[in-house]
Amino acid sequence: MGMPVRIDDALYELARSEAKVEHRTIAGQIEYWAMVGRASLDNPDLPVSFVAESLASMREPRKQTTPFVPRSQRA
C-alpha cells in the first residue's frame, strides 16, 4: 500500500478532472504524470507527447499490436 502524500489543492483538482477524462483514479493519474515526467527527464531529446504515446503503447496487449514491416518489404 502507498504512503499518503500532501499535494497542492489545485494539483489535486487538476488530477481529479484529468483522471475522470482518462478513466483513471486520482492516484493513478498522478502516478501516470510522474511516470511520463520521469521518462521525459531521462530522455530530454524526445518530445513529451512522444514519450507519453510510447509508454501507452507499451501497455497495450501484444495481441493487439501490428508488426512493423519496412516500406521496402511491403507488397
Rosetta blueprint (number, residue, H / E / L):
1 M L
2 G L
3 M L
4 P L
5 V L
6 R L
7 I L
8 D L
9 D H
10 A H
11 L H
12 Y H
13 E H
14 L H
15 A H
16 R H
17 S H
18 E H
19 A H
20 K H
21 V H
22 E H
23 H L
24 R L
25 T L
26 I H
27 A H
28 G H
29 Q H
30 I H
31 E H
32 Y H
33 W H
34 A H
35 M H
36 V H
37 G H
38 R H
39 A H
40 S H
41 L H
42 D H
43 N L
44 P L
45 D L
46 L L
47 P L
48 V H
49 S H
50 F H
51 V H
52 A H
53 E H
54 S H
55 L H
56 A H
57 S H
58 M H
59 R L
60 E L
61 P L
62 R H
63 K H
64 Q H
65 T L
66 T L
67 P L
68 F L
69 V L
70 P L
71 R H
72 S H
73 Q H
74 R L
75 A L
